[in-house]
Amino acid sequence: MRRSLLATCVALLVVTNGAAVRAADIVDTAVGAGSFKTLAAALGAADLVETLKGPGPFTVFAPTDDAFAKLPAGTIDTLLKPENKGTLTGILTYHVVPGAVKAEQVVSLSNATTVNGQRVAISTQDGVKVDNASVVQTDIICDNGVIHVIDAVILPADKNIAETAQAADSFSTLLAAAEAAGLVGALTGDQPLTVLAPTDEAFAKLPEGTVASLLKPENKQQLADVLKYHVVAGRVYSDQALEASTAATLQGASVQFFAGNSGATVNGARLLQVDLQASNGVIHVIDTVLMPPAKKVDARAVIRDAIAQGSAMFNAGHHGACASLYEQTMTGLMDTEVDSSLRHHMTSVLSSVSTCSCETTKAWTLRHGLDQMYAQLGR
C-alpha cells in the first residue's frame, strides 16, 4: 500500500512538473509577455487567434506595442475596423512563416516566404533585420512554434500586379495590351500570378506595325495568347524559376529559364529586374516580348468543321453569326503552324472584311477565303 501511494505521488509530481515546464502556445505566450497587447488585439480582429493557437508550427516575427506605436497616427484604429479585416489579415500573416525557424536558421537565410504568400527579406548587416525591422529578441519557444521580437511593423506590398506595373511607369504598352485582350481582371484578381513583364522598350523592338495589329479587336485571341505566354500561375520567385529551369504558362506552352555568366534569361530575354512583389503575385521585368510557339492543329479539319457549321447558320438566315464564325476561325488559324503564303492570304481576307458593313457579303468573302485555304492545304 505504501509503495502504491508512493508511486502515485511520484507520478503526480512528474505530471505536475511536466505541466509547469510545458511551453504555452504562441498567442498565450505573447499575451503573457505583456508587451504585445496591440498584436493580440489585431489577431483577434483578424480572427487569427485560433489559427495561431493551432498545432502549427509557426514562426512569428512579433512587433511590440512600441513597434505598432511607430505607425502613422490613426493607422491602428483604421486597421481594426471590420471593413479593413482583409488588409489587417494580410499584414499580420506577413509576420508569420510556416514552420519553427530558430535564430540560427534565420541568420542563414536571405528571405522567407510568409503565410501571406509574399517574401520578407532577411539581412544580417547591422544586426538581423526582417525587411526594415530589427530583431531585438529571438527564440521565444512556444509549444506550437517560435517567436522572434521585432521593433517595427513590416508591411507587405499592397498594390496588385496592374497597379504595381502602372506605378513603375514603364509598362504602358503591356497594360494597354492587357486591357485590349480582356486580361486586366486577372492582373487585379485574387489568384496569385507571376508575370514576365516586357517593358515599353521591349514592345518597341517588335517589327513595325506588330503592336498596332495585335491591338485590333479581330486579333484579340492572338493578343491574349501572347500575353498569357508571359504569365505563370502562382508566385514563382526568380531563384525558384532558375532552379526549376522551366515553367508552364497560362497560354499552355512552357518557358525556359537559364542563368549564365551574363545574367539570367527566359527564352533568351534578359531578366532586367526580378521579384517585384505585388499583393497578388510577383513581377519579373524582361527586355524582349516572348512569342508563343505556333499551335499544331489540323487546319483542314478546323476549316471543314467551321464551313459545316457556318453553312447551316447562313441557310437559316443568320448571316452575321456565320460571318463571325468564319472570322474567328481564320483569326484562330493565324496563330497556328501555317506557311507564309497562307498567312498572307488570311491577312488579306481579314483586312478586306474589316470595313465591310454587309454581313452577307462579309460571310461570303470569308467563306471564299476558307475554301481557297482548304484547297491549298490539300495539295
C-alpha positions as CSV (number, residue, x, y, z in Angstrom):
1,M,0.0,0.0,0.0
2,R,2.8,2.4,0.9
3,R,4.6,1.6,-2.3
4,S,1.4,2.2,-4.3
5,L,0.9,5.5,-2.6
6,L,4.5,6.5,-3.2
7,A,4.2,5.6,-6.9
8,T,1.1,7.6,-7.2
9,C,2.8,10.7,-5.6
10,V,5.8,10.3,-7.9
11,A,3.5,10.1,-10.9
12,L,1.6,13.2,-9.9
13,L,4.9,15.0,-9.3
14,V,6.1,14.1,-12.8
15,V,2.8,15.2,-14.4
16,T,2.7,18.4,-12.4
17,N,6.3,19.3,-13.3
18,G,5.7,18.4,-16.9
19,A,2.7,20.9,-17.0
20,A,4.8,23.5,-15.3
21,V,7.6,23.4,-17.9
22,R,5.5,22.8,-20.9
23,A,5.5,26.0,-23.1
24,A,2.3,27.9,-23.9
25,D,1.1,28.4,-27.5
26,I,2.2,31.5,-29.5
27,V,-0.9,33.6,-28.6
28,D,-0.8,32.8,-24.9
29,T,2.9,33.4,-24.8
30,A,2.5,36.8,-26.5
31,V,-0.4,37.8,-24.2
32,G,1.6,36.7,-21.1
33,A,4.6,38.8,-22.0
34,G,2.6,41.9,-21.6
35,S,4.3,43.9,-24.4
36,F,2.2,42.6,-27.3
37,K,-1.3,43.9,-26.5
38,T,-1.8,45.6,-29.8
39,L,-0.7,42.5,-31.7
40,A,-3.1,40.4,-29.6
41,A,-5.9,42.8,-30.4
42,A,-5.1,42.8,-34.1
43,L,-5.1,39.0,-34.1
44,G,-8.5,39.0,-32.5
45,A,-9.9,41.5,-35.1
46,A,-8.5,39.4,-37.9
47,D,-9.8,36.1,-36.5
48,L,-6.3,34.7,-36.4
49,V,-6.2,33.7,-32.7
50,E,-7.4,30.2,-33.2
51,T,-5.0,29.7,-36.1
52,L,-2.0,30.7,-34.1
53,K,-3.2,28.6,-31.2
54,G,-3.4,25.6,-33.5
55,P,-0.7,22.9,-34.0
56,G,1.4,24.9,-36.4
57,P,4.3,25.0,-36.1
58,F,4.7,28.8,-36.9
59,T,7.4,31.3,-36.7
60,V,6.1,34.8,-35.8
61,F,8.1,38.0,-36.1
62,A,6.2,39.8,-33.4
63,P,6.1,43.6,-33.3
64,T,5.9,45.0,-29.8
65,D,3.4,47.6,-28.7
66,D,6.1,50.3,-29.2
67,A,6.6,49.0,-32.8
68,F,2.9,49.5,-33.5
69,A,3.1,52.9,-32.0
70,K,5.6,53.9,-34.7
71,L,2.9,53.6,-37.3
72,P,1.3,56.9,-38.5
73,A,-1.4,58.2,-36.2
74,G,-4.8,56.6,-36.7
75,T,-3.4,53.6,-38.7
76,I,-4.1,51.0,-36.0
77,D,-7.7,52.3,-35.4
78,T,-8.3,52.1,-39.1
79,L,-6.9,48.6,-39.5
80,L,-9.0,47.3,-36.6
81,K,-12.3,48.3,-38.3
82,P,-14.3,45.4,-39.6
83,E,-14.3,46.7,-43.2
84,N,-10.4,46.5,-43.2
85,K,-10.2,42.9,-42.0
86,G,-8.7,41.7,-45.2
87,T,-5.9,44.3,-45.2
88,L,-5.2,43.6,-41.5
89,T,-5.1,39.8,-42.2
90,G,-2.6,40.4,-45.0
91,I,-0.3,42.4,-42.7
92,L,-0.4,40.0,-39.8
93,T,0.1,36.9,-42.0
94,Y,3.1,38.7,-43.5
95,H,4.7,38.4,-40.0
96,V,4.2,34.6,-39.9
97,V,6.4,32.0,-41.6
98,P,5.3,28.3,-41.7
99,G,7.5,26.0,-39.6
100,A,9.6,26.7,-36.5
101,V,12.6,28.6,-37.7
102,K,15.0,29.3,-34.9
103,A,17.5,32.2,-34.9
104,E,20.4,30.0,-36.0
105,Q,18.4,29.2,-39.1
106,V,17.1,32.7,-39.7
107,V,20.6,34.2,-40.0
108,S,21.5,31.8,-42.8
109,L,18.5,32.9,-44.9
110,S,18.2,35.9,-47.3
111,N,14.4,35.7,-47.4
112,A,11.5,33.7,-46.2
113,T,8.1,33.1,-47.7
114,T,5.3,34.1,-45.3
115,V,1.8,32.8,-44.8
116,N,0.7,35.9,-46.7
117,G,2.4,34.5,-49.8
118,Q,4.9,37.3,-50.1
119,R,8.5,37.1,-49.1
120,V,10.3,39.0,-46.3
121,A,13.9,40.0,-46.9
122,I,16.4,38.9,-44.2
123,S,19.8,40.6,-43.7
124,T,22.5,40.2,-41.1
125,Q,24.3,43.5,-41.6
126,D,24.0,45.8,-38.5
127,G,22.2,43.0,-36.6
128,V,19.5,40.8,-38.0
129,K,16.8,42.6,-40.0
130,V,13.5,41.4,-41.4
131,D,12.6,43.9,-44.1
132,N,13.1,47.2,-42.3
133,A,12.6,45.8,-38.8
134,S,15.4,44.8,-36.4
135,V,15.2,41.6,-34.5
136,V,15.5,42.5,-30.8
137,Q,14.9,39.2,-29.1
138,T,15.0,35.7,-30.5
139,D,13.9,32.1,-29.9
140,I,10.9,32.5,-27.5
141,I,9.9,28.9,-27.7
142,C,6.3,28.0,-27.7
143,D,4.6,24.6,-27.9
144,N,3.5,25.4,-31.5
145,G,6.4,27.4,-32.8
146,V,8.8,30.2,-32.0
147,I,8.6,34.0,-31.6
148,H,11.2,36.5,-32.7
149,V,10.6,40.0,-31.4
150,I,10.9,42.9,-33.9
151,D,11.0,46.7,-33.3
152,A,8.8,47.7,-36.3
153,V,5.7,46.6,-38.1
154,I,6.6,45.2,-41.5
155,L,4.2,45.8,-44.4
156,P,3.6,43.7,-47.4
157,A,3.1,45.1,-50.9
158,D,-0.5,46.4,-51.1
159,K,-0.8,47.1,-54.8
160,N,-1.9,44.4,-57.3
161,I,0.1,43.5,-60.4
162,A,-1.6,46.0,-62.6
163,E,-1.2,48.8,-60.1
164,T,2.4,47.9,-59.5
165,A,3.1,47.9,-63.2
166,Q,1.3,51.3,-63.6
167,A,3.3,52.8,-60.8
168,A,6.6,51.7,-62.4
169,D,5.7,53.9,-65.4
170,S,7.5,51.7,-68.0
171,F,4.7,49.2,-68.8
172,S,2.1,51.4,-70.6
173,T,2.1,49.1,-73.7
174,L,1.8,46.0,-71.6
175,L,-1.2,47.5,-69.7
176,A,-2.8,48.7,-72.9
177,A,-2.4,45.2,-74.4
178,A,-3.9,43.6,-71.3
179,E,-6.9,45.8,-71.5
180,A,-7.4,45.1,-75.2
181,A,-7.2,41.4,-74.5
182,G,-9.6,41.5,-71.6
183,L,-7.0,40.3,-69.1
184,V,-6.9,43.2,-66.7
185,G,-9.3,41.4,-64.4
186,A,-6.7,38.6,-64.0
187,L,-4.0,41.0,-63.1
188,T,-6.1,42.6,-60.4
189,G,-7.7,39.5,-59.1
190,D,-7.0,37.4,-56.0
191,Q,-5.4,34.4,-57.7
192,P,-1.6,34.7,-57.4
193,L,0.3,35.1,-60.7
194,T,3.8,35.5,-61.9
195,V,4.2,38.0,-64.8
196,L,7.2,38.2,-67.1
197,A,6.7,41.9,-67.9
198,P,8.1,43.3,-71.1
199,T,9.0,47.0,-70.9
200,D,7.7,49.6,-73.3
201,E,11.2,49.4,-75.0
202,A,10.7,45.6,-75.4
203,F,7.5,46.1,-77.3
204,A,9.1,48.8,-79.4
205,K,11.7,46.2,-80.6
206,L,8.9,44.3,-82.4
207,P,8.6,44.7,-86.2
208,E,6.8,47.9,-87.1
209,G,3.1,47.5,-87.0
210,T,3.1,44.4,-84.9
211,V,1.7,46.1,-81.7
212,A,-0.9,48.0,-83.7
213,S,-2.0,44.8,-85.4
214,L,-2.3,42.9,-82.2
215,L,-4.4,45.6,-80.6
216,K,-7.1,45.3,-83.3
217,P,-10.3,43.7,-82.0
218,E,-10.2,40.9,-84.6
219,N,-6.8,39.9,-83.2
220,K,-7.9,39.7,-79.5
221,Q,-7.4,36.0,-79.2
222,Q,-3.9,36.1,-80.7
223,L,-3.0,39.0,-78.3
224,A,-4.4,37.1,-75.4
225,D,-2.3,34.1,-76.3
226,V,0.9,36.3,-76.5
227,L,0.2,37.9,-73.1
228,K,-0.7,34.6,-71.4
229,Y,2.6,33.2,-72.6
230,H,4.1,35.8,-70.2
231,V,2.1,34.6,-67.2
232,V,2.7,31.6,-64.8
233,A,0.2,30.5,-62.2
234,G,1.2,31.2,-58.6
235,R,4.1,33.1,-57.2
236,V,7.3,31.9,-58.7
237,Y,10.3,33.8,-57.5
238,S,13.5,34.1,-59.6
239,D,15.5,31.6,-57.6
240,Q,12.7,29.1,-57.9
241,A,12.3,29.7,-61.6
242,L,16.0,29.2,-62.3
243,E,16.2,26.1,-60.1
244,A,13.2,24.6,-62.0
245,S,14.5,25.9,-65.3
246,T,11.1,25.6,-66.9
247,A,7.6,26.9,-66.1
248,A,4.2,26.3,-67.8
249,T,2.5,29.4,-68.8
250,L,-1.3,30.2,-68.9
251,Q,-1.0,30.0,-72.7
252,G,-0.2,26.3,-72.4
253,A,3.4,26.2,-73.6
254,S,6.4,26.4,-71.3
255,V,9.2,29.0,-71.0
256,Q,12.8,28.1,-70.2
257,F,14.9,29.9,-67.6
258,F,18.7,30.0,-67.7
259,A,21.4,31.5,-65.5
260,G,24.5,32.3,-67.5
261,N,27.6,34.4,-66.9
262,S,26.0,37.5,-68.4
263,G,22.8,37.1,-66.3
264,A,19.6,35.3,-66.2
265,T,17.3,34.9,-69.2
266,V,13.9,33.4,-70.0
267,N,13.6,32.2,-73.6
268,G,16.6,34.3,-74.4
269,A,15.1,37.5,-73.0
270,R,17.1,39.1,-70.3
271,L,15.7,39.4,-66.8
272,L,16.3,43.1,-66.1
273,Q,14.7,43.1,-62.6
274,V,13.3,40.3,-60.6
275,D,11.0,39.6,-57.7
276,L,8.9,42.8,-57.7
277,Q,6.2,41.9,-55.2
278,A,2.6,42.7,-55.6
279,S,-0.4,41.9,-53.4
280,N,-1.5,39.2,-55.8
281,G,1.8,37.9,-57.3
282,V,5.3,38.8,-58.4
283,I,6.7,40.5,-61.5
284,H,10.0,39.8,-63.4
285,V,10.9,42.5,-65.9
286,I,12.2,41.4,-69.3
287,D,13.7,43.2,-72.2
288,T,12.0,41.3,-75.0
289,V,8.5,40.3,-75.9
290,L,8.1,36.5,-75.8
291,M,6.2,34.9,-78.7
292,P,4.5,31.6,-78.1
293,P,5.2,28.7,-80.3
294,A,2.7,28.1,-83.1
295,K,0.0,25.7,-82.2
296,K,-0.1,22.4,-84.1
297,V,-3.7,21.8,-85.5
298,D,-5.3,20.0,-88.4
299,A,-6.1,23.2,-90.3
300,R,-8.2,21.3,-92.9
301,A,-10.4,19.7,-90.2
302,V,-10.8,23.1,-88.5
303,I,-11.9,24.7,-91.8
304,R,-14.2,21.8,-92.7
305,D,-16.0,21.9,-89.4
306,A,-16.3,25.7,-89.5
307,I,-17.8,25.6,-93.0
308,A,-20.3,22.9,-92.0
309,Q,-21.5,25.0,-89.0
310,G,-21.4,28.3,-90.9
311,S,-23.4,26.9,-93.8
312,A,-26.2,25.8,-91.5
313,M,-26.2,29.3,-89.9
314,F,-26.2,31.1,-93.3
315,N,-29.0,28.9,-94.7
316,A,-31.1,29.6,-91.6
317,G,-30.7,33.3,-92.2
318,H,-28.1,34.0,-89.5
319,H,-25.6,35.7,-91.9
320,G,-24.0,37.8,-89.1
321,A,-23.4,34.7,-86.9
322,C,-22.0,32.9,-89.9
323,A,-19.6,35.7,-90.7
324,S,-18.5,35.9,-87.1
325,L,-17.7,32.2,-87.0
326,Y,-15.7,32.3,-90.2
327,E,-13.8,35.3,-89.0
328,Q,-13.0,33.7,-85.6
329,T,-11.9,30.5,-87.4
330,M,-9.5,32.4,-89.7
331,T,-8.2,34.6,-86.9
332,G,-7.5,31.4,-84.8
333,L,-5.6,29.8,-87.7
334,M,-3.3,32.8,-87.8
335,D,-1.8,31.5,-84.5
336,T,-1.1,28.0,-85.8
337,E,1.6,26.4,-87.9
338,V,0.7,27.6,-91.4
339,D,3.1,28.7,-94.1
340,S,3.8,32.3,-95.0
341,S,1.6,32.3,-98.2
342,L,-1.5,31.1,-96.2
343,R,-0.7,33.7,-93.5
344,H,-0.5,36.4,-96.1
345,H,-3.8,35.1,-97.7
346,M,-5.6,35.2,-94.3
347,T,-4.3,38.7,-93.6
348,S,-5.6,40.0,-96.9
349,V,-9.0,38.4,-96.4
350,L,-9.4,39.7,-92.8
351,S,-8.3,43.1,-93.9
352,S,-10.8,43.2,-96.7
353,V,-13.8,42.4,-94.5
354,S,-12.7,44.6,-91.6
355,T,-14.5,47.6,-93.1
356,C,-17.4,45.6,-94.6
357,S,-20.8,46.6,-93.2
358,C,-22.9,44.0,-95.1
359,E,-22.9,40.7,-93.1
360,T,-23.9,38.7,-96.2
361,T,-21.0,40.0,-98.2
362,K,-18.7,39.5,-95.3
363,A,-19.8,35.9,-94.8
364,W,-19.3,35.1,-98.5
365,T,-15.9,36.8,-98.7
366,L,-14.7,34.8,-95.6
367,R,-16.2,31.6,-97.0
368,H,-14.4,32.0,-100.3
369,G,-11.2,32.7,-98.4
370,L,-11.6,29.5,-96.3
371,D,-12.4,27.5,-99.5
372,Q,-9.2,28.6,-101.0
373,M,-7.2,27.7,-97.9
374,Y,-8.9,24.3,-97.8
375,A,-7.9,23.6,-101.4
376,Q,-4.3,24.8,-100.9
377,L,-3.8,22.7,-97.8
378,G,-5.0,19.6,-99.7
379,R,-2.2,19.9,-102.3
